[in-house]
Amino acid sequence: NVWCAAGKGTFGTEELVRGIESTSLKDIVNHRTLILPQLGAPGVAAPEVRKRTGFKVE
């Protein structure tokens, strides 16, 4: 689950940014908002994701 992954370091800012970039998400969706599971929040630095990808994390 995402809570365990966040605690283990396998779901975080780097993984999220890498996923956004590798899938060219900005070319697929017409919005720039990501809604993440609440329990995954500890592993994700929302300001860094926005700075690097242009996507807002909620």
C-alpha positions as CSV (number, residue, x, y, z in Angstrom):
1,N,0.0,0.0,0.0
2,V,1.0,3.6,-0.5
3,W,1.6,4.2,3.3
4,C,4.1,1.4,3.5
5,A,5.7,2.5,0.3
6,A,6.1,6.1,1.5
7,G,7.6,4.9,4.8
8,K,10.0,2.6,2.9
9,G,11.1,5.3,0.5
10,T,9.7,3.7,-2.6
11,F,6.9,6.3,-3.1
12,G,8.1,9.9,-2.9
13,T,9.0,13.0,-4.7
14,E,11.6,11.5,-7.0
15,E,9.4,8.6,-8.0
16,L,6.4,10.9,-8.6
17,V,8.5,13.3,-10.8
18,R,10.0,10.4,-12.7
19,G,6.6,9.0,-13.4
20,I,5.2,12.3,-14.6
21,E,8.1,12.9,-16.9
22,S,8.4,9.3,-18.2
23,T,4.7,9.2,-19.2
24,S,4.7,12.7,-20.6
25,L,1.6,13.3,-18.4
26,K,1.5,17.0,-19.3
27,D,0.8,16.0,-22.9
28,I,-2.0,13.5,-21.9
29,V,-4.1,15.6,-19.4
30,N,-5.4,19.1,-19.8
31,H,-5.1,20.0,-16.1
32,R,-2.1,20.3,-13.7
33,T,-3.4,18.9,-10.5
34,L,-2.5,15.6,-8.9
35,I,-4.6,14.2,-6.1
36,L,-2.5,11.8,-4.0
37,P,-3.5,9.4,-1.3
38,Q,-3.3,11.1,2.1
39,L,-1.1,8.3,3.6
40,G,1.4,8.9,0.8
41,A,1.9,12.6,1.7
42,P,4.9,12.1,4.1
43,G,7.0,10.9,1.2
44,V,6.2,13.7,-1.3
45,A,7.4,17.3,-1.2
46,A,4.6,19.1,-3.0
47,P,6.5,22.3,-3.7
48,E,9.3,20.4,-5.3
49,V,6.9,18.4,-7.5
50,R,5.3,21.6,-8.7
51,K,8.6,23.3,-9.3
52,R,9.9,20.4,-11.4
53,T,6.8,19.4,-13.2
54,G,4.3,22.2,-13.1
55,F,1.8,19.9,-11.4
56,K,0.1,21.0,-8.2
57,V,-0.2,18.2,-5.5
58,E,-3.3,18.0,-3.4
